[in-house]
Amino acid sequence: MAETASSELNLRELRILNALLHERSITRTAQLLATTQPGISKVLRNLRTQFADPLFVRNGHAMQPTARALEIADQLRTLLGAADSLRAAVTAFDPVQSDRTFSLLLTDVGMIRFLPPLIAHVATIAPRINIRAMPLDSRQFELKLEAGEADLALGAFPKAARHLRRQRLFFDGYVTVARNGHPRFAGLRFRTGFLAERHILITASETGHAAHTMAQRVLASQIPSSNILLQVPSFVAGAIVAAETDALTTLPANLAKRLAGPLGLTAFETPIALPRIEISQYWHERYHRDAGHRWFRSATFDLYATTTQKSRR
């Protein structure tokens, strides 16, 4: 009996295997699941024994799954989904009494845009609920949602996998900001004056503003390279530098509105056509029917969605 019990697979180990199949790296899997590399290695050794297969082999620095590992990948996802659905089906949720923690994946912009109103809102309707904000890496956010490491991702993810659930909240545009008292402010609203100024160009990255890539390309193609004072992968850092120099920076409109007053900035319409940003919330199918999850995403939708989106609900 003891031997049989010790040979049984458990859901935690299967979730780790699923993460390894996605990440192909013990280091990244440990980071994703907030655990240690030795802990992941120990689980992998046990899984190899259980399946009588190495599951992964080294190919340089990469871990390549064996034929056996690839064979069980789809069954593994189905099994984990069924386990989560079973749990969700029998768990009731009372937001007033619950002390559940909900985790959100957000960029630095998202944290500024979403967290203050969300925390205030939840505190009034569900005082024991906790919110955990997690930094977003668009290379991993799908697996974090699948593994239950995060409940929702809020933001713009144009390359998100089609199997993820998504719900549009609103569209955001861009505006440009300059410090209050900028010596040439009157001319900044015109294309010629705008392009003649020094600029702080915000660069897109997989660890943050991947959706900004198109706007970055447009700005970089229009602004003379000699007028780009600074390139930085943070809208907030760009705004702070703009507040203390005569350089301009172009930001999502909702962020600019929130930062302008505290930083002493004035926002104006960018005299270059830039794409709009579609802001949505994303979650994994396996948590779609979970009662607590439904409540939480309904709360975020009611708080952030435009009137137009609410009418389409």
N, C-alpha and C positions, 0 to 999 in steps of 0.2 A: 504493500500500500504506500509506504514512504517513497519507494522508487517511482511509483506511478505519479504521485503528487509532485515530486521534484522534476519530472519530465514534462509536466504540463506547461503550455505556453500561457502567458498572461498578457492582458491588453497593453500594459505599459511597455513591455518588450516589443510587442507588435507595432505600437506607435513609433518606437525608436527605429525599428526596421523600416517603416514607411518613410520616416524622415531621412534615413540613410539613403534610401532609394532615390529620393528627390535631390538631396544635397550632394551625394557622392563624396562626402567628407566627414570624418569624425569630428574635426575641429568645428566646422560650421554647424553640424548637428547638435553638438554640445552647446554652442552659443544660442542656437534657435530654441532649444528646450531648457535653457537656463540651468544646465548641469555641467559636470566635469568631463573632460576627455577620458580619463581612466574609467569613469562610470559607464560611458558609452562603449568603450572597448570591452569592458567586462560583460555587458549585455550582448555584444556582438559575438564574443566567444561562446556564450551560452546558446545563442541562436544557431551558431554553426553546428554545435553538438545536436541541438534539437532537430535541425533539418538535414543533418549528415551531409553538409555541403558548405564550402567556404563562403558562399553568398557574395563576397566581393574579393577581387584580386587587384593587386597594385599594377598600375600602368604609368610609370613615372611617378608624378605626385598625385595622380588621380586614382580614385577607387572605381573600378568597373564592376558592375553587377554580373554575376554568373548567369548562365542560362536558367538555372533553377530559380534564382532570385527574380528574374524577369518573368518567369512563368507564374509565380505566385503574386506578383504585384497587383494585378487587377482583383484577384480574390481577396487580397489583404485590404484594399480600399473598401470593397463591398462589406467585408466583415466588420471593419471599424465603423462604417456608416450604420450598419445594422445595430451594433452595440450602442452607439450614441442615440439612435432613434428609439431604442427600447428604453433607455434611461429617460429620455425626454417625455415619452408617452405616459410615464407613471409619476412624474414629478410636477406637483402643483406649484404655483408661484403667487405669493402675496407681496407686492412691492412695499407695503407699509411695514410688514414684519421681517422681510428678508434682509439678511446681511451679506448678500452675494456681492462678489467683486466682478465688475465688468471691465474688460480690457479693450482699449482703443489703440489702433495703429494710426499715428498722425505724423505729418512733417512738422517742422518748427512753425511754419505758417498755420497749419491746422491746429496746433496747440493754442496759439494766440486767438485764432478765429473761433474755435469750437469750445474750448474748455471753460472759459469764464461763464458764459450763459448756461452751459450744460450743468456745471457744478451747482450753480444757484438754483436751477430748475429742479434737479433731482433732490436737492436738500429739502425742498418744500413738499415734495410729493412722496418721497421714499427716503426718509432721514437716515436709515441704517445702511443703505446701499453705498458701496465704495466704487470709485472710478480709478482705474490705473491707466495712465498714458504711456505708450510704448513708442520709441522712435521707429520711424518707418524706413524700411529698405525694400524697394519695389522688387528686388530679386528674390525676396523671401516671404513677402506678405501673403501670398497665396497659401503656402505651406503652414504659416502661422495660423491662418484662419482654419485650415483643414484640421490641424492638430489640436485646435482649441486653445492655443496659446493666446489668441486674441479673438474677441467676439465680433468686432466690426473694424473695418478700415474706412476712414472718412477722407475723401479727397478726390483727386483726378488721376485715374490710372487707365490711360487709353489702351494699354497693352494687356489689361487684365484677362485672365483665362475665361473663356466663354462659359465654363461650367460653374463659375461663381455667380451667386445671386447678387443683383445690384438694383439700386433704386435711386433715381435721380433726385437731387435735392434742389439745386439751383445752378445757374450759369454765373460765372464771374468774368469780368473783363480786366483790362489793364489801365492804369493811369501812371503818370510820371510825377515825381515829387522833387521839390527844390526847397532849400532852407528858407525860412522866413527872412525877408530882407535881401534876397538874392539881387545883386546889382543890375542884372539884365532880365529881370523876371518878365517885363512887358513883352519881350520878344520870344520867350520860350514856347509860347503857344503856337508859333508859326514854324513850319518845317525848316526854313533856312536858319532861323535863330536856334532852334532845337538841335540841329545837326552840328552847329558851330560850337556848341558847348562840350565840356568834358563830361564823360559818362562813366557810371559804375555799371558794368554789365553783369547781371546775375546769370550764372551758368547752371544748366540742368545737370542732374546726377541721378544715378540709380538709387542712391541712399536718401533721396529727397524729392526734388521737383522734376521728375522725369517728364511730366506733362508740359513743362516749360520749354521743352526743346524747340518747338516750332516758333514761339515768340522770340527765343534767343537768336535763332537763325535769322529772323526778319530784322531784328535790331542790329545784329552784327553785319548784315549785308548793307544796311543803310548808313550807319554811323561810321565815319572815317576811322580806320584803325588807330590813327594818331591821336584821336580824341577819346579813346577808351583809356581812362585813367586807371581803372581797377577791374579785375574780374574776380568774382567771389561767389561761392556756391550757397549763399544764404541771403534771402531777402531781408531779414532783420539786420544782418551786418551791413548790407548795402544801404539800408535806410539810415543807420547810425552814422555811417561815413558821410552820406549826403547831408545830414544835419550839421556836420562840422566842417564842410567844405563848400565850394561853389559847384561841385559836380552834381549831375542829375542821376536819378535811378528810376527805373520803371518797375512797378510792383502790381500784383493783383489788387483790384480796386478795394475789396473788403479789408485787406490787410492795411493798405494805405490809409483808409478811413480811421482805422483803430490806432495807427502809429502817429499820424500827423500831429495831433494835439500834443501828446507827451514829448515828442521829439522836436517840436518847433518846425514842422514841415508844412508846405502848401502843396496840395495836389491839383493837377490840371490834366485835361484830356491830352493824351499822347498824339502828336500830329502825324502819326504813322499808323496805318491800319494793322491791327494785331488780332490774332485769333482769340475767340472766347474760350473759357475753360469750363468744362462740364464737371460739376462737383456732385459726387454720388456717395452712397454708402454701400459697402460690399460685405458679404458674408458667405459662409459655406453652406451648401445644401444640407449637410448632415445636422446643422443646428437650426434649420429653417422652422421646424415645428416645436422647438423647445419653448415652453411657456414664458420663461424668464427672458429668453432671447427675443421673443416676439414683443414683449413689453418694452425692452430696452430700445430696440430699433424703431418701435412706434414712437417712443419718447423723442428720439433724435429727429425722426421725420417731422413730427409735429412742431418741433422747435426750430428747425432750419429750412424746411421746404418752403418754397414760394407758394403763394396762393394758387397759381396755375397748376403746380404739381399736386397740391392737395385736392384740387377739383378733379384730377385724373385718377385719384387713388381708387 
